[in-house]
Amino acid sequence: MFDESTIFVVDNNIMFTDLKDEIVLFSNKNQFYYSLNTVGGDVFHLILKELEFSEIVEKMYKSFKGEVSKEELRSDISEIIEDLIGEGIVKKK
């Protein structure tokens, strides 16, 4: 899990486009394509706004309208961001 005030940024080598139900990313660094589903795409767009981790969780929680607990959502978002960091797509600011 990340500190609530952590801010993430998208790596400069990442290009992306929004499609109907996903975001397709391309890394100029490793020449790989990535695909994010709707939830991953929503997290990605919030990262683009350079929001703190706590703000990302709060905005996602509101979008789910209480269908999932905030703790479960925090854990899921943390996992998504950890995966994005592991692939070199985002980094801590």
Residue pairs with C-beta under 8 A, 6 or more apart in sequence:
1 74
1 75
1 78
2 53
2 78
2 81
3 53
4 52
4 53
4 54
5 52
5 53
5 54
6 52
6 53
6 92
6 93
7 50
7 51
7 52
7 53
7 92
7 93
8 47
8 50
8 53
8 81
8 84
8 85
8 90
8 91
8 92
8 93
9 47
9 50
9 90
9 91
9 92
9 93
10 16
10 44
10 47
10 48
10 89
10 90
11 27
11 29
11 88
11 89
11 90
11 91
13 27
13 28
13 29
13 88
14 25
14 26
14 27
14 28
14 89
15 25
15 26
15 28
16 23
16 24
16 25
16 26
16 44
17 23
17 24
18 41
21 37
21 38
22 35
22 36
22 37
22 38
22 41
23 35
23 36
23 40
23 41
23 44
24 33
24 34
24 35
24 36
25 33
25 34
25 35
25 36
25 44
25 89
26 32
26 33
26 34
27 34
27 87
27 88
27 89
29 88
30 88
32 87
34 87
34 89
36 43
36 44
39 60
39 76
39 80
40 80
42 60
42 63
43 56
43 60
43 77
43 80
43 81
44 84
46 55
46 56
46 59
46 60
47 56
47 81
47 84
47 90
50 93
51 59
53 77
53 78
53 81
56 77
57 70
57 73
57 74
57 77
60 73
60 77
61 68
61 70
61 73
64 73
68 76
81 90
84 90
85 91
85 92
